[in-house]
Amino acid sequence: MPKFEYFSPKTLEDALGLLAEKGEGTHLMAGGTDVMVKMSHGRLAPKAIIALQGIEGLNGIRFDPKEGLTIGASARLAEVASHPDVRSYYPALVNAIQSMANVEVRNMGTVAGNICNAAPSADTAPPLMTMGAEVTLVGLKGERRLSLDQFFKGPGLTAMEHGEIMTSIHVPIPPAKSGASYLRISCRCGVDIAAVGVGVMAEFNGKACKQVGIVLAAVAPVPLRATKTESIMKGQAWTRELIEQAGDQAAEEAKPISDVRASAEWRKRMVAVLTRRALEEAQERATRG
């Protein structure tokens, strides 16, 4: 492990001050499940680490029936997945978290860390994006809220500016007659990084689809919004034939690469399969709601 300075501020103001003072080469750490692995593998050599777990208020999980869900930056994955309101209103997010890694990682890692790591395979990104999630970013100049659709810029790259800290993630309350799903697959083992992931959220007006979001993971440089697939589903009554067509269209929109986890061809086939299954699950959940 490289040598580095370690700081554990108690207030957000102190953390922002340290981030500005230490400058380039300073990294934030929430749960540490990404940062520490990168350091141990020699892919990251920070000169300073600022831990966020000691900052009061950043670990909160709050739900309001009118405003929706707010997840603090240091809230653990396991805490989010076990929260009763998250389980009731956001089952796709619970599915995403419970399919990630293993118990030990979920007990340490955070949703904010999974998002800020900006891996194309990030499991929490697709369900959060389909549900219209926004992140709150705070710097010495003030606070701003940014749609998660605009947050990812490339593998490991985000729209966060130097000196900013993500303090929370906000997820709107799901509309009536809506349903969401997240499905993923890895061809090596269950705890491996997703080789393909698909998130869907759909709102219905009678039998017709009023709104739909479809986001693909691990098949592009960033979590990918399948806009063409969304366009053929919106305004339509979902039939078996239409869902089959949607799977084929999503596979066309995917731009995967071949790597140690899967070939590009296999990933495209799995995008089609998982998209169909996720659409069916979202539709079924909307019907139950």
C-alpha positions, 0 to 999 in steps of 0.5 A, a space after each residue: 500500500 502507498 503511504 498517504 495522509 488520512 483525515 476523518 473530519 467531523 463536519 462537511 465544512 472541515 472536509 471541504 476545507 481539507 479537500 481544497 487545502 490538500 489539492 490534487 491527489 486527494 481522494 474522498 472515501 465513504 465505505 472504502 470498498 473501491 478506494 482500498 482495492 484500487 490502492 492495494 492493486 496499485 491502481 491508485 496512489 493518493 497523497 491524502 484520503 478524506 474519510 466521510 463516515 465521521 461527518 454527522 448527517 451524511 449517513 441518513 436515509 429519509 423517506 417522505 411520501 410526497 418528496 421521495 427518498 434521500 440517501 446520505 452519501 455515507 449510508 451503507 448499501 445494506 442499510 439502504 436495502 433493508 430500510 422498510 420504505 426502500 423495500 416498499 417503494 423501491 424494490 428494483 434498487 433493493 434488487 440491485 443492491 442485494 445482487 452486488 458483491 457479497 455481504 461483507 462489501 454491502 455492509 461497508 460500501 455505500 450507494 454514493 461510492 458505487 455511483 462516484 466510482 463511475 464504473 459502467 457496470 455499477 449496479 445501482 446506476 440503472 435503477 436510480 437513473 430510470 427513476 429520475 434520481 438526482 445527486 446533491 454536490 456541495 463545494 466551497 462555492 455552494 450546492 447544486 443538484 444534478 440529474 444522474 443522467 448527466 453525472 457519468 462522463 466515462 469510465 471512472 469519470 463524473 461531472 463532479 468538479 474538483 473540490 466538490 463532495 456528493 452529500 446525498 442522492 434523491 429519488 422521487 416517489 414512484 408514480 401510481 401505476 408504475 413498476 420497476 425492475 433491475 436484472 443483471 448477469 455475470 458469466 463467472 460467478 454470482 459475486 462478480 461484477 455484472 457483465 450485463 445489467 438492465 434497469 427498467 421503470 414504467 408508468 401506465 395509464 390503463 394498458 398503455 405505457 405513459 412513461 418508460 426508462 430503460 438503462 443498460 449497464 456494462 455495455 457502454 463507457 457509461 450506464 447507457 439510456 436505451 432511448 430508441 427502445 424507450 420510444 417504441 414502448 412509450 404510448 403503447 400497450 405492451 404485448 409479447 411481440 412488442 416486448 420481444 421487439 424491445 429486447 432486440 432494439 436494446 441489443 442494437 443500442 448496446 455498444 459492448 466490448 469483449 473482456 475477461 468477463 464476457 464477449 461483446 456478442 454474448 453481452 448483446 444477446 444477454 441485453 435482449 434477454 434481460 431487457 425482455 425479462 425486466 420489462 415483464 417484471 416492471 409491467 407485472 409490478 405496475 399491475 400489482 400496484 
